[in-house]
């Protein structure tokens, strides 16, 4: 059974796809920002652990 799409149907499909692409772009931007925050927090934590280890086990 072949369905015939009207111009209006196709415009609605394209508009919906564009909305979905924009939503995915927004989500990717949020994820990129979250990753940047995680990288910054991980670096800070790594530095703090390193400093703590040096205080606990000073090099002789």
C-alpha positions in Angstrom: 0.0 0.0 0.0 1.7 3.2 -1.2 0.8 6.3 0.6 0.8 9.6 -1.3 2.2 12.5 0.6 0.9 16.0 0.0 3.2 19.0 0.0 1.6 20.0 3.3 2.5 16.5 4.7 6.1 16.8 3.6 6.4 20.3 5.0 5.2 19.1 8.3 7.6 16.1 8.3 10.5 18.4 7.4 9.5 20.9 10.1 9.3 18.1 12.7 12.8 16.8 11.6 14.2 20.3 11.9 12.7 20.6 15.5 14.3 17.3 16.4 17.7 18.3 15.0 17.6 21.5 16.9 16.7 19.6 20.1 19.6 17.2 19.5 21.9 20.2 18.9 20.8 21.7 22.2 21.3 18.4 24.1 24.8 18.0 22.5 25.7 21.5 23.6 24.5 20.7 27.2 26.5 17.5 27.2 29.6 19.3 25.9 29.3 21.9 28.7 28.8 19.1 31.3 31.9 17.3 30.0 33.9 20.5 30.3 32.7 20.9 33.9 33.6 17.3 34.7 37.0 17.6 33.2 37.6 20.8 35.3 36.4 19.0 38.5 38.5 15.9 37.7 41.6 18.0 37.2 41.0 19.9 40.5 40.4 16.6 42.3 43.5 15.0 40.8 45.6 18.1 41.9 44.1 17.9 45.5 44.8 14.1 45.7 48.4 14.7 44.5 48.9 17.5 47.1 47.4 15.3 49.8 49.7 12.4 48.9 52.8 14.7 49.0 51.8 15.9 52.5 51.2 12.3 53.7 54.3 10.8 52.1 56.9 13.5 51.8 59.8 12.6 49.5 63.0 11.9 51.5 
